[in-house]
Amino acid sequence: MVAVALTACGGSTLPRQPQISTAIRGLSQGPQWLYTFGQCHSAPFSGICILSYPNGKYVGWIEDYAGSYVRSLCSDANGDLFVTINDTEAAVVEYLSHGTKLLNEGPYFPAGCAVDAATGNVAVANVNIGHTPGFLAIFVHGKGHPRFYKSKVIYSFVNCGYDADGNLFGDGTDRKGNILLGELPKGSKSIVVLQFSKRLYHAGPIQWDGSALAIGYGDGRARVIYQVRVSGSTAQIVGTTILRSHLFGYKFVGGFFVVGNSIVAAYPNGPKGPTVAAWPYPAGGNPQKILTRWSGHVYPSAITVTAAQ
């Protein structure tokens, strides 16, 4: 089953079903699929590219929604996929064997998303619209109308992620543009702004890696990822991963996803074209495998890995 959170300009028309290559189904794909937003080399259009993981074989694609831009991808242990897209409306579309189900979120600007492994709750970070502050939205059990949570300090939320206990974390900016990290403790209605010992240069992805929160980014080129543990209102850095490569271009601005002892990341400006690669985690250093490259005007950004369908 694949679920998609998206925006649809001018109505609630549903996107097409994912186009899965039938020729690839019988091949040895590996146990997981990697989804990334970009221009698949084997597909005629841009959209969400589906690769097998860890071998990087092309599986299929989900067609790009006209006039939209994919901001984030998130997934759960069942292989469900959620996508956030910026436009004038937001919704959740769940692909089922007997059809689709549409869940409206409202006229907001969704950015990052995350799924709570224990409850199935789906969280969406929303950026500000003009003078209207952003917020965190939670779809309980991934359905129904969302619950909204605002901060008096964080003006615009960019990314979010859950820890193993169901606490939700979101990063974003205050009204002056300072990068901040907040926590919505499980069962609470109030977002706590956390004290962070080092500067965050970008409000990057947030993901539980099994023992700590992996949070980006600790440098201006978005290659430094912190491992963070939270106690009370303090976020303590307990480790640092630096992604290095001679293939990097001017800037590394893609998303990342921790899977086992690897971290998969997309970087759009390499001299040999937009690239998705895997690095050792948490060691970092040089990439251990190049998963895919393609040319074109649509660059890999959002990324997630989940169970194969």
N, C-alpha and C positions, 0 to 999 in steps of 0.2 A: 504494500500500500504506500502511496506517495501523497504527501500533503503539501500544499503550497500556500503561503501567506503572500498576498500581492496587492497591488493597486490596479484599479481599472478606470481609465479616464472615460467619463461620460456614461457609466453604467456598469452592470455586473456581469458582462459577457465573460464566460469562462475560457481560459486558454486551452489549447489542445492537449490531448493525452501525451505523455512522454513517448518519443519515437525511439524504440529500442531495436537495435540491429539484430534481426533473427539469425544472421550468420554467426554472430559472436556467442550466442547462448550456449552452444554445445562445447565451447572451448574452455580451456583451463583459465579461469578469470582471477582466481584468488577468492577469498571469502568475503570481500567487501567491495563496495563501490565508492568512488570518489566523485563528488559533484563540484564543479567550479564554473563560475560565470566567465564566458569568453567566447571566442570564435573557434569552434571545433574544426580541426583540419579535415575531418571526414564528412562534415555536414555542410549543406549549402547555405545555411544561415547562422547568425550568431544566436546565442542562447546559453542555457546551462548545459555544459558538456559533462557526460557521464563516462568515467573511466573505471576499469577494474583496478583494484588495489590489492597487493603492492606492485603489480607488473605494468600498470599504466596502459593497458590495451583499451582501445576505443570500444565503448559499449553502445552509446546512443546519445540522444540529446533531448532537451525540452526547449521548444521554440521560444525565442525572445518575445516578450509581450510588447506590442507596438507602442512606441513613444514612452517606454518605461526604462528604468535603470535598476538592476538588481543591486541591493546594498548588502545583503547578508544571506547566508545559508546556514541552517541548523537542522539537526536530525536527532532521532531517538534510537534506542537499542533495537526497535522493531523494524528499522529501515524506513520509517516515515521521514519525509523531507519537508522542511518549511523554508519559504523564501520570502524575504521582505523586499519590496519594490517601492521606490519613491514616485508619487504622482499626486493626484488630488483625492483619491479614496484609498482605503485599505480593506483587505478582506482576507479570509482564510479559505482556501479551497482544498478539500480532501478528496483524493482520488480513491474510489472504491471499485470493486469488481462490477457493481451494478450501476455505477454512475458517479456523479460528483456531488459534493455538499459545500455550499457557500456560506461563510460566516463573515458578516460585515464588522469592521472595526471602527470605521468613521473617517472623516476627512482630515487625517493627520499625516505626518511624515515619518513613517517607520524606518528604523535603521537596523541595528543589530537585533538578533533573536537568540533564544536559548530554550532548552527543554529540560525540565526537572526529571531526572531519571526515576525518582521514587513515585511521583504523583502523576506524571504526564502533563503537568502544567506547562504552558507555553508562554514565555515572556518576550515582550517586544519593547526595545528602547525607541523612543520617539524624540526627534530633534524639535527645537522651537520653530514656530512659524511666525515670523515678524516679531511682534512684542508678546506673543503668546508662548509661555514656557513649555518646554518638553516634559515628558513624564515616562514612567514605566507602566506598561499595560500587561496584565496577566490573564490569559484564557485558562480558566480552571479546567483541568483534565483535557485541555486542548479543544474546548468547545464552548458554546454559549457566548454571552456578551462579556467583554473583558472588564476587569477591575482596574481602576486607574490610581496611580500613586505618584504624587508630586513632591519635589524637594523645594525648600525655601532658599537653598543655596545653589544647587546644580540647576542651571537654566536650560541646558540642552543635553539630553542623553544620547549617546552614540552607539555604545555596545553594552551587552549584559551577559551574565553567565551565572549558573548555579554552582554551589559547592555540594559535597556529598550529603549534607544535612538539610538541604532544601532552602538555604539562605540565598537570596538573590543579590547579585552585585551589578552595579552599573557605573560606567565611566562616561564623562562628558565635560562640559565647560560651564563656568559661571558667567556672569554678564560681562566680565572683563576678558574672557577667553582663557582663563587659567584651567588647566586640566585637573579634574577632581575625580575621586572614587567614592561611591556611596554604597551602603548596604541596606537592603530591606530584609531584616531578620525574618525567619519563618514564623508565620502567625502574627507578625506586626503590621501596622498600618503606616508606620513612620520610617522614612529613609534617614539613616545615620551617615553623615559625612565622615569618612575615615581619615585619620592622620597618616600620611605617607612619608616615609623617611627620605625618598629620593624624588626627583622631578620626573613626571611623565610628559614626554614631548608630544605624543599623539594619544588620543583616546582610542586605543586599539582593542582587539578581541580579548575576551575573558573566557577562560575554560578551566574546569577542574581537571587536573592531570593525574589524579589518583592519590596525591598526597598534599597538593597545594594548588593555589590558583595560578594559572599561567596568564599573565597580563602584559599586553603590549601598549605603548612602546617606550623604551627608556633612552631613545636617542633620536636625533633629528632625521635620520634616514630610515627609521622604523625597522631596525635589525636586532635591537636588544629587547629580550623578553624576560620579565621578572617572574620568579616563583615566589608567591606571597602567601603568608598565613595571617589570619586575622584573629585578634584577641581584643574583645571590647571594642573600642573605637580606634584601635591602632592596627595598621596594616604593615607587617614586618616582612622585609625582603629576606628570603632564606636561600636564594639561588639566582643565578643569572645565566641565560642562554644567549649567545651571540651567533647569529646566522651570517656566515661569510661565504663569499664566492667571487671569483674573477668574472663571472658572468653577469654580475649586477651592473645595471646601468646607472643613470643619475640618481635614481631613488627607488627604494624598495617599499612599496605601499600596499601590497596585497594582503589578504587575510592569511591566517594560519590555523592549523588544526593538529592537536596532539593525538597520536594514535600509537599506543604501546610505547616502545622505546624510540619512536621517530616523531618528528614534527614535519608536517607537510605544509608548504607555503607557496603562494603564487607571487611572482614578481614580474611586473609588466614591461620593464624598460631594459631588459638584457640586450646586448649587442647582437645576439643571434635570434632575437625575437622574444615575445612573451613566453614565459616558462613556468612550469609547475615542477617542483623538486621536493625531495625528502632529505632531511638532515638528522643526525643522531640527536636524541633528546634524553636528558637535558644538556648533554655535552656541547651541542652546537658545532661550530667549526665549519668545514666545507661540506657541501651536499654529498650524500652517499649514493643518490640516484636521481637522474633527471627523468621525470615521468612523462612529460609531454612538452612540445613547443608548437607554436603556430604563429602565423603572420596575420595581419589584419588590424583594423582600427578598434576592435573590441578586445580589451585586455583582461587577463584573469585577475579577479579580485576576491570575491567571496569564495569560501571553500569549506567543505565538510566531508567526512568519511563516515559511512554507515553500512549496515548489513546489506548484502546483495539481495535483489528481488528475484 
